[in-house]
C-alpha cells in the first residue's frame, strides 16, 4: 500500500549518470542482423538478439543494413554500473 501525503516535503534530485558507451561493428559483405547478433553474443558473452540490434540502431527494418554501416552491438560494461 502506498500512502500519499499532501504537500510533502520530499524533494527529488536529478542525478547525472554517465551514458553507457556503445560498442560498434561495421557491416561487411555477407552480413545480416542474425549473424551479427550471433557474433556479438559469442564475443561479449551476452544474449544479443536481432530485435536488440534493431532497437539500439533505430532500425524498423532489417533490410536497411548495408555494407559499411556502423551498428551498435552492445555497451561497455564499466559504464553500465
Secondary structure as GFF3:
##gff-version 3
##sequence-region A 1 81
A	DSSP	beta_strand	22	26	.	.	.	ID=ss1
A	DSSP	alpha_helix	33	44	.	.	.	ID=ss2
A	DSSP	alpha_helix	50	56	.	.	.	ID=ss3
A	DSSP	three_ten_helix	62	64	.	.	.	ID=ss4
A	DSSP	beta_strand	70	75	.	.	.	ID=ss5
A	DSSP	three_ten_helix	77	79	.	.	.	ID=ss6
###
